[in-house]
Amino acid sequence: MKRERALVRPHVVTRGRARPTRNTFEMDTQIYAVREASPGAAGPEMRRVLRLCRDGAMSVAEVAGHLRLPMSVTKVLLGDLLDSGHIVTRSAQHDLQAPDLDLLQNVLDGLRASL
């Protein structure tokens, strides 16, 4: 039997706020948990974020997917966790150089050979 999740409206999770305190989150921003929440200090969604990011980085989009919450709600929660010192973030590094076409071709050839 599939376990049903309680229906909690997003504005309840964010205490009525629609925007994070900081506008530092892109979909690919990496989230790292650096502190556990003390009991009663954070809601269940915040504690879940900390568990998800405890063993390694997770992108904002991945966190939203795991929480099954809209991106906007997830960003508000992450902003609160960032403000309280429970998480740190790192922007994804985008390589400005063109990809190495020879390397990509070798990967493609290797994949084809394995099929």
C-alpha positions, 0 to 999 in steps of 0.5 A: 500500500502506497504511503500517502503524504500529508497535504501541506500547502506551500505557504504553510511550509514557508510561513506565508513567505514567497521569496527567500531572504537571499536571492542566491539560489539557482537550480544548479546551486550546490547545497552542503549541510554543515550543521544538524538542526537542534530538535524543535528548531526546524520544521520537518522539511528543513530537517529533511534537507539537512539529511539529504545534504549531509553526505554530499552536495545536492543541487537546489533542483534535486532538493526540490524534487526530493521534497516534492515542493515547488522550486520557490518554496524550496528556495525559501527553506534553503534561505532560512537554512543558509541564514541560520548557518545550517548549510553552505552553498557553492555556485556550479562552475560553468566551463566557458571553454568549448568542450573537447570534441575528441574526448566526446567522440571517444566517449561516444565510441566507447559507449557504442562499443559496449552496446 
